[in-house]
Amino acid sequence: MGTSTHGRILVVVHVRTVVSNADEVIRIISARHATNQERRSYTEG
């Protein structure tokens, strides 16, 4: 979970792939707005 540039709390699913010793690719699988319960959990830490 994290925040967008507009301050919205999002749930993001991603995959990190190492393509060489120093490079990696991050592929976004899905992103959606957090539910009220997820927002509370995120803000409470």
GIKA-V145973 format. One record per residue. RES is the residue in one letter. PHI is phi in degrees with one decimal (none if undefined). NEAR is the number of other ideal C-beta (glycine too) atoms within 10 Angstrom. Layout:
res->[RES | RES]
phi->[PHI | PHI]
near->[NEAR | NEAR]
This chain:
res->[M | G | T | S | T | H | G | R | I | L | V | V | V | H | V | R | T | V | V | S | N | A | D | E | V | I | R | I | I | S | A | R | H | A | T | N | Q | E | R | R | S | Y | T | E | G]
phi->[none | -171.5 | -114.4 | -84.0 | -66.6 | -95.6 | 84.3 | -81.3 | -87.1 | -123.3 | -106.6 | -123.8 | -110.3 | -141.8 | -128.9 | -103.6 | -125.6 | -83.3 | -103.0 | -160.2 | -58.3 | -114.2 | -112.5 | -141.3 | -117.9 | -110.6 | -111.9 | -79.9 | -86.9 | -157.4 | -147.8 | -150.4 | -67.8 | -72.0 | -73.6 | -56.7 | -64.6 | -66.3 | -61.9 | -60.1 | -60.4 | -66.9 | -75.7 | -81.2 | 88.0]
near->[11 | 11 | 11 | 11 | 5 | 6 | 6 | 11 | 17 | 15 | 15 | 13 | 10 | 10 | 9 | 8 | 9 | 9 | 8 | 6 | 5 | 6 | 8 | 9 | 9 | 8 | 9 | 9 | 8 | 8 | 12 | 10 | 11 | 19 | 11 | 7 | 8 | 15 | 15 | 11 | 13 | 15 | 9 | 6 | 4]
